Amino acid sequence: AQRVTQPEKLLSVFKGAPVELKCNYSYSGSPELFWYVQYSRQRLQLLLRHISRESIKGFTADLNKGETSFHLKKPFAQEEDSAMYYCALKGAGEYGNKLVFGAGTILRVKS
Amino acid sequence: KAGVTQTPRYLIKTRGQQVTLSCSPISGHRSVSWYQQTPGQGLQFLFEYFSETQRNKGNFPGRFSGRQFSNSRSEMNVSTLELGDSALYLCASSLEGGGNTIYFGEGSWLTVV
């Protein structure tokens, strides 16, 4: 079964501190992993995906197949990073566009 | 270009009624998916349509149904509404093929009283 686990409901850090939002997944094949972000009163939007191996807004995420993890990291948090973050999985090669989401983590960056 | 558009944005219905929600995908996108978002269950996949055919379905009762039109616009219907159906219903669209970004609409807030 496909499952995405985000163990923290809320992560509160001070501005300038490092951030790590945890994501673990369960999938028998090769998944595509994504991080989506939802800022206050805005729509859900893609932050980054593992196949791109890019850094967006200072965030990076590396797929670790051994640990089945896709943690989201940023070295120095900014207040504008405060939002709800969702980790999501899509079965690579699966027919269609079905995403399985984790429960989400609220990131609160304090000044 | 315009994003995914959902109507209505907010609605209140009574238990037992039925509701239809509409979604216009981004121009050129033929894949349309629906998700239910609640505080307790989070984001859950309802179904996906492509070229007017349902090709993926989540674990929801038959009261939840949908369809897609030839212009890729989609509707979802919930019949015999229950209090637990109160949620934000999100529509998402995408180009066909792996690696394409899935774009979400702002959602339709449904309250069942």
Interface residues (C-beta under 8 A of the other chain):
Chain A: E32 Y36 R43 L44 Q45 L46 R49 I51 Y86 A92 G93 Y95 G96 N97 K98 L99 V100 F101 G102 A103 G104
Chain B: G3 V4 S31 S33 Y35 G42 L43 Q44 F45 E48 F50 R55 N56 G58 L90 A92 S94 G98 G99 N100 T101 I102 Y103 F104 G105 E106 G107
